[in-house]
Amino acid sequence: MINPEELAKHYTRFRVTERILLTGHSHQAWPDVAFEAQQQAWLDTAELVDDVWDKAFEKANDVRRGFARLMDDSPDRIALAPNTHELVVRFLSALPLKKRHKLITTDGEFHTIRRQLDRLSEEGIEVVKVASGPAATLAERLAQKVDEHTAAVLVSAVLYTNAHIVPNLRATLEACERHGAELLVDAYHALNVVPYSLKKEGLERAYVVGGGYKYCQLGPGNAFLRFPADCALRPVITGWFSEFTDLSQAPMPGRVGYGPGPARFAGATYDFTSHYRGAAVFKFFERQRLTVERLRELSQLQIAILVEGLELAPEVPVTALGGFVSFGAADAAQLQQRLRRGNISTDHRGDRLRLGPAPYVTEPQLRLAIEAAREGAARRG
């Protein structure tokens, strides 16, 4: 079992022993090696000037390998970008929406997908929203909506509002394949807290987006799009880095070309500091033997302590939850602020308070948070 007390020693700059950070599902602390890596990016740039891009691309490859390892996949199928929105937009721009005008999603998606699809709906794209609950049957209910007019299904592996794991997305993928549609899975709330092998899930032909801001502790600027091995999509929204593999070649007249592998979904000039940080944190996780399986074991124990201590009645078993627990509270925003004044960070979505532990959060800290939350609830009657 991971020892949070020992692990916390590597997070001194985030002061994880001085405050109780229960926003691990939204923004986990970064280990100290991330600070050192961020400094190194500046120093390398000052020393190497334009030649620093060779070093930056090495760091990007390290980040690809880190994400690929978490999904039991190949780094050659990982495209990177500063955020998932950029990648979702490139994916959407490659779909044949003139011929297939229907997109299927759920009413429980994170804002990245929700807002963009809502805007596309205003422009005449048919967007079908399936009720996200119960999560246990969501994959099958999505599959029933897929037809020859469907361009893609976009769905989360773990729902961001309540942490419910969505099982059997293979059924959705099979329906997409029967009708010639694509499946895009948002795995942000699964990555590095719930074991997520694309091979075991039967999702090798799916597209997957996610990033390192949450459970991976990489900070912002580290998002990815995983694409199938035979991907031939041609994003309309495309950056010049897709040609970066060989700038000596003149563009093909009359038709835009795409670089190989991840370059197909490439953007343009970006701040590579995030990849220095990401590469360092992935190596830190390997040195500390923080495998997904061990992280899951600790996370499940922490969630169980919160559920029992707060006397919650979750809609699903703890084993069907991702890396946080949420519960309804009419004054969730006020309760969050009350806890923050006690040096306890949580967050809320509407009338649901969310508590997300992290590997450096100790059991005594959890007990203090439980006591504070119960006192806050008692005060509001």
C-alpha positions as YAML, in Angstrom:
chain: A
units: angstrom
residues:
- id: 1
  name: MET
  ca: [0.00, 0.00, 0.00]
- id: 2
  name: ILE
  ca: [1.21, 3.53, -0.77]
- id: 3
  name: ASN
  ca: [2.20, 5.48, 2.36]
- id: 4
  name: PRO
  ca: [0.71, 9.00, 2.02]
- id: 5
  name: GLU
  ca: [2.84, 10.34, 4.88]
- id: 6
  name: GLU
  ca: [6.06, 9.35, 3.10]
- id: 7
  name: LEU
  ca: [4.81, 10.46, -0.30]
- id: 8
  name: ALA
  ca: [3.82, 13.89, 1.03]
- id: 9
  name: LYS
  ca: [7.51, 14.70, 1.57]
- id: 10
  name: HIS
  ca: [7.86, 15.10, -2.20]
- id: 11
  name: TYR
  ca: [5.19, 17.84, -2.39]
- id: 12
  name: THR
  ca: [6.70, 20.53, -0.16]
- id: 13
  name: ARG
  ca: [6.00, 23.46, -2.48]
- id: 14
  name: PHE
  ca: [2.28, 22.67, -2.51]
- id: 15
  name: ARG
  ca: [2.35, 22.44, 1.32]
- id: 16
  name: VAL
  ca: [0.22, 19.30, 1.33]
- id: 17
  name: THR
  ca: [0.94, 18.65, 5.02]
- id: 18
  name: GLU
  ca: [-0.21, 22.15, 6.03]
- id: 19
  name: ARG
  ca: [-3.61, 22.07, 4.34]
- id: 20
  name: ILE
  ca: [-6.11, 19.42, 3.33]
- id: 21
  name: LEU
  ca: [-6.44, 19.30, -0.45]
- id: 22
  name: LEU
  ca: [-9.58, 17.37, -1.41]
- id: 23
  name: THR
  ca: [-9.77, 18.69, -4.97]
- id: 24
  name: GLY
  ca: [-7.67, 15.83, -6.32]
- id: 25
  name: HIS
  ca: [-10.24, 15.10, -9.04]
- id: 26
  name: SER
  ca: [-9.87, 18.66, -10.32]
- id: 27
  name: HIS
  ca: [-6.28, 19.70, -9.67]
- id: 28
  name: GLN
  ca: [-3.80, 17.55, -7.79]
- id: 29
  name: ALA
  ca: [-0.63, 18.94, -6.30]
- id: 30
  name: TRP
  ca: [2.54, 18.67, -8.34]
- id: 31
  name: PRO
  ca: [5.60, 16.92, -6.91]
- id: 32
  name: ASP
  ca: [8.66, 19.08, -6.37]
- id: 33
  name: VAL
  ca: [10.36, 17.60, -9.43]
- id: 34
  name: ALA
  ca: [7.86, 19.56, -11.54]
- id: 35
  name: PHE
  ca: [9.29, 22.84, -10.25]
- id: 36
  name: GLU
  ca: [12.80, 21.75, -11.09]
- id: 37
  name: ALA
  ca: [11.72, 20.68, -14.59]
- id: 38
  name: GLN
  ca: [10.01, 24.01, -15.19]
- id: 39
  name: GLN
  ca: [13.21, 25.81, -14.29]
- id: 40
  name: GLN
  ca: [15.19, 23.51, -16.61]
- id: 41
  name: ALA
  ca: [12.96, 24.43, -19.54]
- id: 42
  name: TRP
  ca: [13.89, 28.09, -19.09]
- id: 43
  name: LEU
  ca: [17.60, 27.31, -18.73]
- id: 44
  name: ASP
  ca: [17.65, 25.06, -21.80]
- id: 45
  name: THR
  ca: [15.91, 27.74, -23.85]
- id: 46
  name: ALA
  ca: [18.44, 30.35, -22.78]
- id: 47
  name: GLU
  ca: [21.33, 28.03, -23.69]
- id: 48
  name: LEU
  ca: [20.04, 26.42, -26.88]
- id: 49
  name: VAL
  ca: [17.79, 29.16, -28.32]
- id: 50
  name: ASP
  ca: [16.16, 27.74, -31.51]
- id: 51
  name: ASP
  ca: [17.81, 24.37, -31.00]
- id: 52
  name: VAL
  ca: [15.78, 23.89, -27.84]
- id: 53
  name: TRP
  ca: [12.95, 22.43, -29.93]
- id: 54
  name: ASP
  ca: [14.90, 19.19, -30.36]
- id: 55
  name: LYS
  ca: [14.98, 18.89, -26.58]
- id: 56
  name: ALA
  ca: [11.32, 19.88, -26.34]
- id: 57
  name: PHE
  ca: [10.27, 17.17, -28.77]
- id: 58
  name: GLU
  ca: [12.18, 14.62, -26.68]
- id: 59
  name: LYS
  ca: [10.14, 15.70, -23.66]
- id: 60
  name: ALA
  ca: [6.94, 15.46, -25.72]
- id: 61
  name: ASN
  ca: [7.84, 11.87, -26.62]
- id: 62
  name: ASP
  ca: [8.34, 11.11, -22.91]
- id: 63
  name: VAL
  ca: [4.86, 12.48, -22.22]
- id: 64
  name: ARG
  ca: [3.39, 10.36, -25.03]
- id: 65
  name: ARG
  ca: [5.01, 7.28, -23.53]
- id: 66
  name: GLY
  ca: [3.57, 8.15, -20.12]
- id: 67
  name: PHE
  ca: [0.02, 8.47, -21.41]
- id: 68
  name: ALA
  ca: [0.37, 5.37, -23.59]
- id: 69
  name: ARG
  ca: [1.52, 3.34, -20.59]
- id: 70
  name: LEU
  ca: [-1.59, 4.34, -18.64]
- id: 71
  name: MET
  ca: [-3.82, 3.10, -21.47]
- id: 72
  name: ASP
  ca: [-1.81, 0.00, -22.39]
- id: 73
  name: ASP
  ca: [-1.27, 1.45, -25.85]
- id: 74
  name: SER
  ca: [1.41, 2.73, -28.24]
- id: 75
  name: PRO
  ca: [2.90, 6.26, -28.01]
- id: 76
  name: ASP
  ca: [2.79, 6.39, -31.82]
- id: 77
  name: ARG
  ca: [-0.98, 6.86, -31.49]
- id: 78
  name: ILE
  ca: [-0.88, 9.78, -29.04]
- id: 79
  name: ALA
  ca: [-1.28, 13.36, -30.27]
- id: 80
  name: LEU
  ca: [-0.58, 16.16, -27.78]
- id: 81
  name: ALA
  ca: [-2.03, 19.64, -27.27]
- id: 82
  name: PRO
  ca: [-2.30, 22.18, -24.46]
- id: 83
  name: ASN
  ca: [-5.91, 21.17, -23.70]
- id: 84
  name: THR
  ca: [-8.58, 18.67, -24.70]
- id: 85
  name: HIS
  ca: [-10.75, 21.34, -26.30]
- id: 86
  name: GLU
  ca: [-8.23, 21.87, -29.11]
- id: 87
  name: LEU
  ca: [-8.15, 18.13, -29.78]
- id: 88
  name: VAL
  ca: [-11.91, 17.62, -29.61]
- id: 89
  name: VAL
  ca: [-12.37, 20.48, -32.10]
- id: 90
  name: ARG
  ca: [-9.82, 18.94, -34.49]
- id: 91
  name: PHE
  ca: [-11.56, 15.59, -34.17]
- id: 92
  name: LEU
  ca: [-14.99, 17.13, -34.85]
- id: 93
  name: SER
  ca: [-13.62, 19.08, -37.80]
- id: 94
  name: ALA
  ca: [-12.54, 15.82, -39.44]
- id: 95
  name: LEU
  ca: [-16.01, 14.23, -39.30]
- id: 96
  name: PRO
  ca: [-18.23, 14.10, -42.41]
- id: 97
  name: LEU
  ca: [-20.89, 16.29, -40.81]
- id: 98
  name: LYS
  ca: [-22.39, 17.31, -44.16]
- id: 99
  name: LYS
  ca: [-23.28, 13.69, -44.89]
- id: 100
  name: ARG
  ca: [-23.69, 12.50, -41.30]
- id: 101
  name: HIS
  ca: [-25.31, 15.33, -39.38]
- id: 102
  name: LYS
  ca: [-25.90, 13.53, -36.08]
- id: 103
  name: LEU
  ca: [-23.72, 13.52, -32.94]
- id: 104
  name: ILE
  ca: [-24.67, 11.48, -29.87]
- id: 105
  name: THR
  ca: [-23.56, 12.34, -26.35]
- id: 106
  name: THR
  ca: [-24.90, 12.39, -22.78]
- id: 107
  name: ASP
  ca: [-26.30, 15.01, -20.42]
- id: 108
  name: GLY
  ca: [-23.39, 14.40, -18.06]
- id: 109
  name: GLU
  ca: [-20.37, 15.47, -20.11]
- id: 110
  name: PHE
  ca: [-17.72, 17.93, -19.01]
- id: 111
  name: HIS
  ca: [-17.95, 21.45, -20.44]
- id: 112
  name: THR
  ca: [-15.33, 20.76, -23.13]
- id: 113
  name: ILE
  ca: [-17.74, 18.51, -25.01]
- id: 114
  name: ARG
  ca: [-21.03, 19.96, -23.71]
- id: 115
  name: ARG
  ca: [-20.44, 23.57, -24.76]
- id: 116
  name: GLN
  ca: [-18.99, 22.79, -28.17]
- id: 117
  name: LEU
  ca: [-21.80, 20.39, -29.09]
- id: 118
  name: ASP
  ca: [-24.43, 22.83, -27.84]
- id: 119
  name: ARG
  ca: [-22.95, 25.47, -30.16]
- id: 120
  name: LEU
  ca: [-22.88, 23.06, -33.10]
- id: 121
  name: SER
  ca: [-26.52, 22.29, -32.40]
- id: 122
  name: GLU
  ca: [-27.31, 25.99, -32.89]
- id: 123
  name: GLU
  ca: [-25.78, 25.69, -36.37]
- id: 124
  name: GLY
  ca: [-28.02, 22.82, -37.41]
- id: 125
  name: ILE
  ca: [-26.01, 19.76, -36.34]
- id: 126
  name: GLU
  ca: [-28.32, 17.22, -34.70]
- id: 127
  name: VAL
  ca: [-27.08, 16.55, -31.17]
- id: 128
  name: VAL
  ca: [-28.79, 13.73, -29.30]
- id: 129
  name: LYS
  ca: [-28.27, 13.74, -25.52]
- id: 130
  name: VAL
  ca: [-28.84, 10.48, -23.67]
- id: 131
  name: ALA
  ca: [-29.47, 10.52, -19.90]
- id: 132
  name: SER
  ca: [-26.17, 9.74, -18.20]
- id: 133
  name: GLY
  ca: [-27.81, 7.81, -15.38]
- id: 134
  name: PRO
  ca: [-27.79, 5.05, -14.58]
- id: 135
  name: ALA
  ca: [-24.19, 4.70, -15.73]
- id: 136
  name: ALA
  ca: [-24.44, 0.90, -15.63]
- id: 137
  name: THR
  ca: [-26.65, 0.90, -18.75]
- id: 138
  name: LEU
  ca: [-25.36, 4.04, -20.47]
- id: 139
  name: ALA
  ca: [-23.19, 2.28, -23.07]
- id: 140
  name: GLU
  ca: [-26.08, 0.14, -24.27]
- id: 141
  name: ARG
  ca: [-28.49, 3.08, -24.36]
- id: 142
  name: LEU
  ca: [-26.02, 5.08, -26.45]
- id: 143
  name: ALA
  ca: [-25.61, 2.14, -28.81]
- id: 144
  name: GLN
  ca: [-29.36, 2.07, -29.44]
- id: 145
  name: LYS
  ca: [-29.26, 5.65, -30.75]
- id: 146
  name: VAL
  ca: [-26.52, 5.04, -33.35]
- id: 147
  name: ASP
  ca: [-27.69, 4.86, -36.98]
- id: 148
  name: GLU
  ca: [-26.45, 5.60, -40.50]
- id: 149
  name: HIS
  ca: [-26.81, 9.36, -39.89]
- id: 150
  name: THR
  ca: [-24.44, 9.30, -36.89]
- id: 151
  name: ALA
  ca: [-20.97, 10.79, -37.32]
- id: 152
  name: ALA
  ca: [-19.75, 10.10, -33.78]
- id: 153
  name: VAL
  ca: [-20.62, 9.29, -30.18]
- id: 154
  name: LEU
  ca: [-18.86, 11.33, -27.48]
- id: 155
  name: VAL
  ca: [-19.00, 9.96, -23.93]
- id: 156
  name: SER
  ca: [-16.99, 9.91, -20.69]
- id: 157
  name: ALA
  ca: [-15.38, 6.82, -19.17]
- id: 158
  name: VAL
  ca: [-16.09, 8.26, -15.69]
- id: 159
  name: LEU
  ca: [-18.79, 10.90, -15.25]
- id: 160
  name: TYR
  ca: [-17.36, 14.15, -13.93]
- id: 161
  name: THR
  ca: [-20.41, 15.10, -11.84]
- id: 162
  name: ASN
  ca: [-20.67, 12.00, -9.66]
- id: 163
  name: ALA
  ca: [-17.60, 9.81, -10.47]
- id: 164
  name: HIS
  ca: [-19.74, 6.91, -11.72]
- id: 165
  name: ILE
  ca: [-17.72, 4.57, -13.96]
- id: 166
  name: VAL
  ca: [-19.37, 3.88, -17.33]
- id: 167
  name: PRO
  ca: [-18.85, 0.16, -18.07]
- id: 168
  name: ASN
  ca: [-18.99, -1.79, -21.33]
- id: 169
  name: LEU
  ca: [-18.29, 1.04, -23.78]
- id: 170
  name: ARG
  ca: [-17.30, -1.77, -26.12]
- id: 171
  name: ALA
  ca: [-21.04, -2.11, -26.84]
- id: 172
  name: THR
  ca: [-21.16, 1.51, -28.00]
- id: 173
  name: LEU
  ca: [-18.06, 1.04, -30.14]
- id: 174
  name: GLU
  ca: [-19.54, -2.05, -31.80]
- id: 175
  name: ALA
  ca: [-22.68, -0.11, -32.69]
- id: 176
  name: CYS
  ca: [-20.54, 2.69, -34.13]
- id: 177
  name: GLU
  ca: [-18.57, 0.23, -36.24]
- id: 178
  name: ARG
  ca: [-21.75, -1.37, -37.60]
- id: 179
  name: HIS
  ca: [-22.98, 2.02, -38.81]
- id: 180
  name: GLY
  ca: [-19.67, 3.61, -39.86]
- id: 181
  name: ALA
  ca: [-19.52, 6.12, -36.99]
- id: 182
  name: GLU
  ca: [-16.66, 7.02, -34.64]
- id: 183
  name: LEU
  ca: [-16.46, 6.76, -30.84]
- id: 184
  name: LEU
  ca: [-14.67, 9.41, -28.77]
- id: 185
  name: VAL
  ca: [-14.16, 8.56, -25.09]
- id: 186
  name: ASP
  ca: [-13.29, 11.29, -22.58]
- id: 187
  name: ALA
  ca: [-11.05, 9.40, -20.16]
- id: 188
  name: TYR
  ca: [-9.90, 12.42, -18.13]
- id: 189
  name: HIS
  ca: [-11.56, 11.21, -14.90]
- id: 190
  name: ALA
  ca: [-10.34, 7.64, -15.37]
- id: 191
  name: LEU
  ca: [-6.72, 8.21, -16.24]
- id: 192
  name: ASN
  ca: [-4.28, 7.25, -13.48]
- id: 193
  name: VAL
  ca: [-6.95, 6.57, -10.86]
- id: 194
  name: VAL
  ca: [-8.94, 3.76, -12.51]
- id: 195
  name: PRO
  ca: [-7.09, 1.01, -14.43]
- id: 196
  name: TYR
  ca: [-7.90, 1.68, -18.09]
- id: 197
  name: SER
  ca: [-6.44, -0.76, -20.60]
- id: 198
  name: LEU
  ca: [-7.81, -0.17, -24.10]
- id: 199
  name: LYS
  ca: [-7.02, -3.79, -24.93]
- id: 200
  name: LYS
  ca: [-8.97, -5.18, -21.97]
- id: 201
  name: GLU
  ca: [-11.83, -2.73, -22.55]
- id: 202
  name: GLY
  ca: [-12.01, -3.68, -26.23]
- id: 203
  name: LEU
  ca: [-11.60, -0.04, -27.25]
- id: 204
  name: GLU
  ca: [-8.57, -0.23, -29.53]
- id: 205
  name: ARG
  ca: [-10.60, 1.25, -32.39]
- id: 206
  name: ALA
  ca: [-11.86, 4.18, -30.31]
- id: 207
  name: TYR
  ca: [-10.56, 7.74, -30.05]
- id: 208
  name: VAL
  ca: [-9.71, 8.80, -26.50]
- id: 209
  name: VAL
  ca: [-9.05, 12.25, -25.04]
- id: 210
  name: GLY
  ca: [-7.65, 13.09, -21.64]
- id: 211
  name: GLY
  ca: [-4.90, 14.97, -19.92]
- id: 212
  name: GLY
  ca: [-2.57, 15.41, -17.00]
- id: 213
  name: TYR
  ca: [-4.15, 18.26, -15.06]
- id: 214
  name: LYS
  ca: [-6.00, 16.00, -12.65]
- id: 215
  name: TYR
  ca: [-4.86, 12.56, -11.44]
- id: 216
  name: CYS
  ca: [-1.56, 12.55, -13.34]
- id: 217
  name: GLN
  ca: [-0.27, 15.66, -11.50]
- id: 218
  name: LEU
  ca: [1.32, 17.06, -14.67]
- id: 219
  name: GLY
  ca: [-0.30, 20.48, -14.42]
- id: 220
  name: PRO
  ca: [-1.90, 22.36, -17.34]
- id: 221
  name: GLY
  ca: [-0.72, 22.14, -20.93]
- id: 222
  name: ASN
  ca: [-0.63, 18.33, -21.09]
- id: 223
  name: ALA
  ca: [-3.62, 16.95, -23.00]
- id: 224
  name: PHE
  ca: [-3.79, 14.14, -25.56]
- id: 225
  name: LEU
  ca: [-5.89, 12.53, -28.24]
- id: 226
  name: ARG
  ca: [-5.40, 8.81, -28.77]
- id: 227
  name: PHE
  ca: [-6.38, 7.60, -32.23]
- id: 228
  name: PRO
  ca: [-6.73, 4.12, -33.79]
- id: 229
  name: ALA
  ca: [-3.86, 2.58, -35.74]
- id: 230
  name: ASP
  ca: [-5.59, 2.95, -39.12]
- id: 231
  name: CYS
  ca: [-6.79, 6.53, -38.57]
- id: 232
  name: ALA
  ca: [-7.21, 8.42, -41.86]
- id: 233
  name: LEU
  ca: [-9.19, 11.44, -40.63]
- id: 234
  name: ARG
  ca: [-8.25, 14.80, -42.16]
- id: 235
  name: PRO
  ca: [-8.95, 17.54, -39.59]
- id: 236
  name: VAL
  ca: [-10.17, 20.77, -41.15]
- id: 237
  name: ILE
  ca: [-8.79, 22.61, -38.11]
- id: 238
  name: THR
  ca: [-5.10, 21.82, -38.63]
- id: 239
  name: GLY
  ca: [-1.87, 23.49, -37.58]
- id: 240
  name: TRP
  ca: [1.37, 23.89, -39.45]
- id: 241
  name: PHE
  ca: [3.16, 21.55, -37.06]
- id: 242
  name: SER
  ca: [1.51, 18.76, -39.04]
- id: 243
  name: GLU
  ca: [4.05, 19.61, -41.76]
- id: 244
  name: PHE
  ca: [6.91, 19.99, -39.27]
- id: 245
  name: THR
  ca: [8.34, 16.54, -39.98]
- id: 246
  name: ASP
  ca: [9.73, 17.78, -43.28]
- id: 247
  name: LEU
  ca: [9.60, 21.53, -43.88]
- id: 248
  name: SER
  ca: [11.92, 21.15, -46.89]
- id: 249
  name: GLN
  ca: [9.05, 19.70, -48.91]
- id: 250
  name: ALA
  ca: [6.74, 22.16, -50.65]
- id: 251
  name: PRO
  ca: [3.02, 21.72, -49.82]
- id: 252
  name: MET
  ca: [1.09, 19.60, -52.32]
- id: 253
  name: PRO
  ca: [-0.94, 21.81, -54.68]
- id: 254
  name: GLY
  ca: [-4.69, 21.53, -54.27]
- id: 255
  name: ARG
  ca: [-4.63, 19.23, -51.25]
- id: 256
  name: VAL
  ca: [-3.39, 19.75, -47.69]
- id: 257
  name: GLY
  ca: [-1.07, 17.01, -46.49]
- id: 258
  name: TYR
  ca: [-0.69, 15.60, -42.98]
- id: 259
  name: GLY
  ca: [2.38, 14.33, -41.19]
- id: 260
  name: PRO
  ca: [2.62, 10.75, -39.95]
- id: 261
  name: GLY
  ca: [1.20, 9.43, -36.71]
- id: 262
  name: PRO
  ca: [0.52, 12.10, -34.05]
- id: 263
  name: ALA
  ca: [1.30, 14.89, -36.54]
- id: 264
  name: ARG
  ca: [-2.11, 14.27, -38.13]
- id: 265
  name: PHE
  ca: [-3.72, 16.12, -35.20]
- id: 266
  name: ALA
  ca: [-0.88, 18.60, -34.57]
- id: 267
  name: GLY
  ca: [-1.47, 22.26, -33.85]
- id: 268
  name: ALA
  ca: [1.15, 25.00, -33.95]
- id: 269
  name: THR
  ca: [3.74, 26.69, -31.72]
- id: 270
  name: TYR
  ca: [3.10, 25.94, -28.04]
- id: 271
  name: ASP
  ca: [4.71, 26.44, -24.64]
- id: 272
  name: PHE
  ca: [6.79, 23.29, -24.22]
- id: 273
  name: THR
  ca: [7.42, 24.01, -20.53]
- id: 274
  name: SER
  ca: [4.43, 21.79, -19.80]
- id: 275
  name: HIS
  ca: [6.14, 18.82, -21.44]
- id: 276
  name: TYR
  ca: [9.31, 19.30, -19.37]
- id: 277
  name: ARG
  ca: [7.09, 19.23, -16.30]
- id: 278
  name: GLY
  ca: [5.02, 16.31, -17.56]
- id: 279
  name: ALA
  ca: [8.01, 14.17, -18.46]
- id: 280
  name: ALA
  ca: [9.57, 14.75, -15.02]
- id: 281
  name: VAL
  ca: [6.37, 13.84, -13.16]
- id: 282
  name: PHE
  ca: [5.84, 10.65, -15.18]
- id: 283
  name: LYS
  ca: [9.40, 9.59, -14.28]
- id: 284
  name: PHE
  ca: [8.73, 10.45, -10.63]
- id: 285
  name: PHE
  ca: [5.67, 8.18, -10.63]
- id: 286
  name: GLU
  ca: [7.76, 5.35, -12.06]
- id: 287
  name: ARG
  ca: [10.53, 5.82, -9.47]
- id: 288
  name: GLN
  ca: [7.98, 5.82, -6.64]
- id: 289
  name: ARG
  ca: [6.25, 2.75, -8.15]
- id: 290
  name: LEU
  ca: [2.97, 4.67, -8.25]
- id: 291
  name: THR
  ca: [1.25, 2.29, -10.63]
- id: 292
  name: VAL
  ca: [-2.41, 2.70, -11.48]
- id: 293
  name: GLU
  ca: [-3.21, -0.46, -9.56]
- id: 294
  name: ARG
  ca: [-1.57, 0.81, -6.37]
- id: 295
  name: LEU
  ca: [-3.12, 4.26, -6.80]
- id: 296
  name: ARG
  ca: [-6.53, 2.65, -7.25]
- id: 297
  name: GLU
  ca: [-6.10, 0.59, -4.08]
- id: 298
  name: LEU
  ca: [-5.32, 3.70, -2.02]
- id: 299
  name: SER
  ca: [-8.03, 5.77, -3.69]
- id: 300
  name: GLN
  ca: [-10.70, 3.16, -2.96]
- id: 301
  name: LEU
  ca: [-9.64, 3.05, 0.71]
- id: 302
  name: GLN
  ca: [-9.80, 6.85, 0.95]
- id: 303
  name: ILE
  ca: [-13.22, 6.99, -0.73]
- id: 304
  name: ALA
  ca: [-14.53, 4.30, 1.63]
- id: 305
  name: ILE
  ca: [-13.34, 6.33, 4.66]
- id: 306
  name: LEU
  ca: [-15.17, 9.41, 3.36]
- id: 307
  name: VAL
  ca: [-18.36, 7.49, 2.58]
- id: 308
  name: GLU
  ca: [-18.44, 5.83, 6.00]
- id: 309
  name: GLY
  ca: [-17.40, 8.91, 7.96]
- id: 310
  name: LEU
  ca: [-19.94, 11.17, 6.28]
- id: 311
  name: GLU
  ca: [-22.61, 8.44, 6.48]
- id: 312
  name: LEU
  ca: [-23.30, 8.76, 2.77]
- id: 313
  name: ALA
  ca: [-25.51, 6.41, 0.79]
- id: 314
  name: PRO
  ca: [-23.86, 6.33, -2.64]
- id: 315
  name: GLU
  ca: [-26.05, 5.49, -5.62]
- id: 316
  name: VAL
  ca: [-23.48, 2.87, -6.65]
- id: 317
  name: PRO
  ca: [-20.94, 0.72, -4.75]
- id: 318
  name: VAL
  ca: [-17.58, 2.32, -3.97]
- id: 319
  name: THR
  ca: [-16.01, -0.07, -6.49]
- id: 320
  name: ALA
  ca: [-18.09, 1.58, -9.24]
- id: 321
  name: LEU
  ca: [-16.75, 5.05, -8.40]
- id: 322
  name: GLY
  ca: [-13.74, 6.80, -9.85]
- id: 323
  name: GLY
  ca: [-11.42, 9.00, -7.81]
- id: 324
  name: PHE
  ca: [-13.88, 11.14, -5.85]
- id: 325
  name: VAL
  ca: [-17.20, 11.08, -4.06]
- id: 326
  name: SER
  ca: [-20.00, 13.64, -4.34]
- id: 327
  name: PHE
  ca: [-23.22, 14.20, -2.48]
- id: 328
  name: GLY
  ca: [-26.19, 16.53, -2.72]
- id: 329
  name: ALA
  ca: [-26.26, 19.61, -0.51]
- id: 330
  name: ALA
  ca: [-28.72, 22.45, -1.03]
- id: 331
  name: ASP
  ca: [-26.07, 24.99, 0.02]
- id: 332
  name: ALA
  ca: [-23.05, 23.20, -1.48]
- id: 333
  name: ALA
  ca: [-21.34, 26.48, -2.41]
- id: 334
  name: GLN
  ca: [-21.65, 27.84, 1.14]
- id: 335
  name: LEU
  ca: [-20.44, 24.56, 2.63]
- id: 336
  name: GLN
  ca: [-17.44, 24.62, 0.31]
- id: 337
  name: GLN
  ca: [-16.54, 28.14, 1.45]
- id: 338
  name: ARG
  ca: [-17.01, 27.16, 5.10]
- id: 339
  name: LEU
  ca: [-14.58, 24.28, 4.68]
- id: 340
  name: ARG
  ca: [-12.09, 26.46, 2.85]
- id: 341
  name: ARG
  ca: [-12.00, 28.85, 5.76]
- id: 342
  name: GLY
  ca: [-10.89, 25.82, 7.77]
- id: 343
  name: ASN
  ca: [-8.03, 25.18, 5.32]
- id: 344
  name: ILE
  ca: [-9.89, 22.32, 3.63]
- id: 345
  name: SER
  ca: [-10.21, 22.56, -0.16]
- id: 346
  name: THR
  ca: [-13.21, 20.91, -1.86]
- id: 347
  name: ASP
  ca: [-15.35, 21.94, -4.81]
- id: 348
  name: HIS
  ca: [-18.94, 21.75, -5.97]
- id: 349
  name: ARG
  ca: [-20.97, 21.39, -9.14]
- id: 350
  name: GLY
  ca: [-24.39, 22.91, -8.68]
- id: 351
  name: ASP
  ca: [-25.89, 21.41, -5.55]
- id: 352
  name: ARG
  ca: [-23.31, 18.61, -5.26]
- id: 353
  name: LEU
  ca: [-20.23, 18.90, -3.06]
- id: 354
  name: ARG
  ca: [-17.28, 16.91, -4.42]
- id: 355
  name: LEU
  ca: [-14.43, 15.51, -2.33]
- id: 356
  name: GLY
  ca: [-11.45, 14.08, -4.16]
- id: 357
  name: PRO
  ca: [-8.56, 12.67, -2.12]
- id: 358
  name: ALA
  ca: [-5.08, 12.22, -3.58]
- id: 359
  name: PRO
  ca: [-2.14, 9.90, -2.83]
- id: 360
  name: TYR
  ca: [-0.50, 12.44, -0.49]
- id: 361
  name: VAL
  ca: [-3.66, 12.96, 1.63]
- id: 362
  name: THR
  ca: [-3.31, 11.10, 4.91]
- id: 363
  name: GLU
  ca: [-6.01, 9.31, 6.90]
- id: 364
  name: PRO
  ca: [-5.81, 11.84, 9.80]
- id: 365
  name: GLN
  ca: [-6.41, 14.61, 7.24]
- id: 366
  name: LEU
  ca: [-9.44, 12.75, 5.93]
- id: 367
  name: ARG
  ca: [-10.80, 12.37, 9.48]
- id: 368
  name: LEU
  ca: [-10.37, 16.10, 10.11]
- id: 369
  name: ALA
  ca: [-12.19, 16.90, 6.87]
- id: 370
  name: ILE
  ca: [-15.05, 14.56, 7.80]
- id: 371
  name: GLU
  ca: [-15.41, 16.19, 11.21]
- id: 372
  name: ALA
  ca: [-15.40, 19.67, 9.68]
- id: 373
  name: ALA
  ca: [-17.97, 18.72, 7.05]
- id: 374
  name: ARG
  ca: [-20.27, 17.18, 9.65]
- id: 375
  name: GLU
  ca: [-19.97, 20.27, 11.86]
- id: 376
  name: GLY
  ca: [-20.71, 22.47, 8.86]
- id: 377
  name: ALA
  ca: [-23.77, 20.40, 8.00]
- id: 378
  name: ALA
  ca: [-24.99, 20.53, 11.62]
- id: 379
  name: ARG
  ca: [-24.59, 24.31, 11.69]
- id: 380
  name: ARG
  ca: [-26.83, 24.72, 8.68]
- id: 381
  name: GLY
  ca: [-29.42, 22.49, 10.33]
...
